[in-house]
């Protein structure tokens, strides 16, 4: 399979700060020592309140280093230094549960960004054995936006993890109400914040939660019911809990994956009903996105396009594989991949499914 060219800026800034320089060293000579050296440097920056430096590491890391940057920040926030604190030290593990929400039907309406009974979610997790040894466990009732997640001070997260309490971790984010402007299927992304307090050497909630299949359906039904409105079809799909910045990256990917599925299945069905199998074209665009066009070979006006924006932490190979797998599952015989980065252009002024918010 031909690989898409990466359209994102792929070089370190010329005025690299110490954290970015350390990340470059890790990429040049990967290994456990280099990885730990980056974590130590990030931990020191967090302790000093250097939020701008840490955010720059996350935002300016090139695609090949973004995953290492996210991992280093998450580890520096939630894992203690055993050489200083000892293996028996207590730590509050902060986490996020990404929730992808699909709406259709009644519009315009506003869906609450607050769960009415978060204790029910907690009980479902405990009943599924997802909490493990985490007796001291807190979960927010606020469904927050990705922007709100990013805006939280990373040094404050670092401080809360060492405050040994769940209350601070669950009140970090304000609710983000969902404005439903279209009756078409629309995809939204929200996050539930939480914290579990355990000794550093015991398994964390992130480990004991296990596959989402153990508890995902029950939590999905509960969240969907708590958010339901008359005339509105709403499906909430929780993803596995992850550390703060890993969850932000995974949530964005999950939103795009679900939105693309809705777009592709709807567009393919529409073109097939009109003229037969569409031809799919996948291309990288100079605005840092991947574009998928589904066009009828018999009608040049029958073109449906989807834009998948790439964040710095997105694995382009994973994005391409996700798109290809779905198109093949839909039994498309012709899928073309453009070998060069093309101008962004504009999306056709045609109806779309899988809208985002």
N, C-alpha and C positions, 0 to 999 in steps of 0.2 A: 504494500500500500504506500503510495506517495505521501510524503509528509508535507503539511502546510509550512510555509516559511513563517517565522515569528515576526509579527509586525510591531512588537513593543520595543521601546528603547532598551538596548541590551548592554550598555556600558555603565561603569561606575562614574558618578560625577567627578569632575576634575578636582574639586575642592573637598574630597572625601574626608569625613570626620573620623575620629579614632574607631568608632564602632564599625563603620563601613570598611575601613582599612583592615580591621581584624577579620571581617567577613571575607574580604578578598583573600587574605592569607589562608583562611579555611578552605576556600575553593581551590587555591593553588596547591595546597598540601593537606588534603582531607584526612581526618583521623580523630580518634577520641580526645587527644590532647588539644588539638586545635579547636574542636567543638567546645570543650570545657573552658578553654581560654576565652572564647567569645561569651559564654554564659557568665563567667566571672566579671568581665568588663561591663556587660549589660546590668548585672546585679549591682555593681558599684554605681552605675549611672542612675539606676532606679532609687537606690538609697540616698543619692545626692539630689533627687528631685529633678533630674535632667530629662524632663518629658520630651522636649523638642529633639534631643539627640536620639532618643529611643524611637520616636515616631518617624524620624528621618531614616533610620535604619530600616524600618518596616516599609516605608513608602518609596525609598530610592534604591532599594536592593534590586539588581537586575533579575530577570526571570529565573536564571539558573541558581541564584542565591536566595530567592524569596522564601523558600521553604525552610532553609537553615536559619534565616533571620527570624521568622515566626516561631520556630521551635526554641531558639535561644531566649527570646523574650518570654515565652510561656514558661519555660523551665526556670528562668531567673525570678519570675513572679511567684510561682507556687511551690518550688522545691527549695528546701533549706540547704545550706552548706553543712554537710555532716561533719566536716573537719572542725567547724566552729560550734554547731548546735548539738551534734550527737544524734544517733539514730532514733532515740526515744523522744525527741522533741515533738511538740504538737504543732500542727500547721493547719490552717484553714485553706482547703483546696477550692479555689474559685473556678466556676465553670459556666458555660452557656449551653442551652439546648436550642438549636435552630429549629424553627417551626415554619414550614412552607404551607401557606393557606391559599386555597383555590376558591374563588367566589363566582357565582353566576346568578342571574335572575333579577331580583328587585334592585333598581337603581334610579336615582342616586340615594345611597344610604351610607351611614357611618357605623362601622362595627367597633364596639368598645375595644380599647387596648388593655383592658383589665379583666383577669379571670375572677369570677365571683366566688369560686371555691378551690383555691390552690391546695388546700389540705387534702382534697380528694385525689389530686395528682400525686401528692406525696404518698398517700395510702396505697395507690395503685403501684407505685414504684417499689414500695416496701413489700407489698403482697407478691410481687414478681421476683423478689429476692435481689432487686437491683441495688439496694443500699448497702448490702454487705455489713461490715462492722461500724458503719457511720451512724451512730445513734444521734449525734448532734448534727442535724441536717436541715438546711433552710432553703426554701425555693420562693422566688419572687412571684407575685401575682401580676406583674406588669409585662406585657408583650411589647418589647422595645424595637425600634428601628435599627438598621445597620449603622446609620449615622450616629445614633445615640451611643451605640457600642463603641464606635471609634473615638468618640469625644471623651470618654472616661479617661482620666489621668492614669497612665501606666504606673507611675510611682505611687499613686493612691492604691492601686490594686496590690502592689508589692507590700505596702504598709498593712492593708487589711489581711493579707495572707498570714501575717505575723502577729495579728491582734487576737488570734485564737477565739473567734466568735463568728457565728453565721449571720448575725443581724446586718452588719455592714455590707456583706456580700449580696444580700437580697434586696437592698434598697438603693442600689447603685443607679438603676435605670428608671426613667419616667415612662409611663405607658405611651404607646404610639398608636392612636386610633387609626383604623383602616377606612379610607374614603373609597367607596365603591362607586365609580362614575359610569361604568358600562355594564349592561346586562350580559355581555359576552363573558366567557370564562377568562378570569383575570388572576394572575399569580402575585402573591404578596409574601414578604419575608419578615418574620419577627423573631425575637430571641427572648427566652426565659433565663434569667440569671439565678445562680444559686451558689451555695458554699456548703462543704461538708468538713467537719473537724475530726481528724484522726491523727494518731501518732505517725510520724514520717515514715516508719518502716512497714506500716500496714497497707493493704490494698486500698486504693482510693475509689470513690464513686465512679470515676471515669473508667476504672478497670472492672468493678463489680457490676456496672450497668449492663455490660455484655451487649450482644446483638439487640438491635431495636425490636426485633420480632418478639422478644419475650414480653415486652410491655407496650410496644408501639401502638397496637390496635386499640387497647383499652384507653391509653392516654389520648389517642386521636379522637375517640368517641367522646371522651369527657370534655376536651377543649372545644370540639365542634359544637357540642350541646351548650356549653357555657357562652358561646359567642353567637349562637343562632339568632336570626331575626325573621319575622314573618315574610314569606315570599322569597327569601334569599337562600340559595343553595350554598353551603359552606363546608369545606373539607379541610381539616387541619392535619398536617403530616409531620410529626416530630422526627428529628434526626438524632443520632446518638450524641450524648453530651461530650463536649470537648473543652480543653483550655481556651481561654478568652479569644486570642487572636487566631488560633486554629479553627475555632467555631465560626468566627467571622468569615474566614476564607471558604470553609466548607458550606456555610449557609448560602453564600452568594452563588457558589457552584450549583447547589441543589435547586435554588430558585430558577436559574437559567435552564437546568436540565428538565425540570417539570414544565416550564414555559415552552421550551422547544418541543417537547413531546406533544403538548396541546396544539401548537402551531402546525407541526409536521403532519400529525394524524388528520387534522381538519383540512389542511390544504391538499394533501394527497387524495383524500376522499372526494373533495370538491372537483379537482382536476380530472380524476378518473370518471366521475359521473358525467363530465362534460365532453372530454375528448380522448380519454385513455391515460395510460401511465405517464406521469411527468418525468422530465429529466432533472436531476439534482446537480447543482453546481456549488461547490464549497470553495470559498476564497478568503484569504487574509486581507484585511483592509488597513490603510495607513492611519486610521483613527484608533488603532489598537483593538480591533474587533475581528470576529469571524462572521462571515455572511453566508447564509444558505439560501439559495434560490431554487424554487420548484416551478418549472415552466413546462407548459404543454408544447410538444414538438409540432403541433398542428395549429396553434393559435398563439401568435407572438404577444398578444395582449393578456394572455392568461399566465401571469407570473406572480408568485407569492414569495415574499422575502422575509427572512428573519435575521436580526443582528444580535450576535452573542458577544457582549463586551468582555474583554480580557482584563482581569485585575493582575497586579504584579505577581501574586502568588499562584495564579492559575497554571496548571500543567497543560500546555497546548496539546501534547500528545493525548492526554486524557479527554480534553474537550473534543478533539477530532474523533477519537475512538467512540465517544458517547454519541456523537452525531451519526457516524457511519453505522454503528450497531443498530440504531433505531431505523435508519433508512433501509438497511438490509432486512430488518424484521418486518418492515412494511412491503418487502418484496420488490423494491425498485431495482430494475435491471441496469440502469445507467446512472452512475455517480461520477461526475468529473471533479477533479481537484486542480485548482489553478496553481501553477508553479511559482508565481511571483506575487508580491504584495501589490494590490490594486488600490486606486484612489477610493476614498470612502463613499463618494456619491451620495445618493439619497434613496430611501426606500420608496418603492412604488406607492402611489396613493390608492391602495387597494385594501379591502377589509382584512384584518389580521386577527388571529386568535392567539391566546397565550400572552396577553398584555401583561406588563410588569408594573409593580409599585413597591 
